[in-house]
Amino acid sequence: MILKLGIPKGSLQEATIRIFKKAGFNISVSSRSYFPSIDDEQIEAVLFRAQEMSRYVEDGIIDCGITGSDWVEENKSDVLSAAELVYAKQSMKPVRWVLAVPNASKIRTAKDLKGKKIATELVGVTKAYLKKNNIKAEVEFSWGATEVKTQMGVDAIVEVTETGSSLRANSLKIIDTVCYSTTQFIVNKKTWQNKEKRKKIEEMILLLKGAIEAEDKVGLKMNIEAKNINKVLSLLPAMKKPTIAMLTEEGWYDVDTIISEADVKRLIPLLKTAGAEGIIEYPLNKVIQ
């Protein structure tokens, strides 16, 4: 059994390969080939642009692939979304497609776009947005560098953003959100009916979700004297409950827990003050719930 897997070429490529590595799949991409190597004999990887991925999955050219929900919607592809994998180019959050205009524009709301021209790569979704809001405007396809199109006679753009920094750098302001998009693991519907391939896909998704779940978490281990145990435990925001084990030295415990990485700098001084000793912070590759 060989599972044909599409890896998104372009903005999502680096983040996708990193998440797969944390999940246990090492993918190596050559600049001269569209067929990356992967250390799994049951998987054959191929690079496709995220914009095209859902069409290739729907047509059965590949069994499954990683792409954004925005492109599945744009292509109106009849595929199965087996999992939502919330990661993006720069962050672990959904991205959004926004309606933006120059800072100096008199356009304040989407309604002001009546009779105006909008440039975007996401033409179909943008037209649906305008129709929903009863706005008649011209939408033209942008082949790239969409942020600069307002300097070339276009009144507004619809562009994808994570932080908004690129829009601000091009003197653009956001006036509305057209849609949100998350990374999806999509599967050809016939492939999903193949028990062997489906099992492989479900195992892969389990590991990928575990890797994503671990992204903003770390493990903490510490030794605590019995008299301080309740005080220390009251400080720990565990996923469920900390693991507590007795040490060979009587009256002492080993406590192991998983916490948000953002809480570490606040918690460690408090834990130390509360009586925790030998505190060790360690990274996580996967957290399987």
Helices and strands as residue ranges (DSSP letters): E 3-9, H 13-23, E 27-28, E 37-38, E 43-49, H 50-58, E 64-68, H 69-75, E 80-85, E 95-102, G 110-113, E 117-120, H 123-132, E 138-141, G 146-152, E 156-161, H 165-169, E 172-181, E 183-187, H 189-192, H 195-213, E 217-225, G 226-228, H 229-233, E 243-246, E 252-260, G 261-263, H 264-274, E 276-283
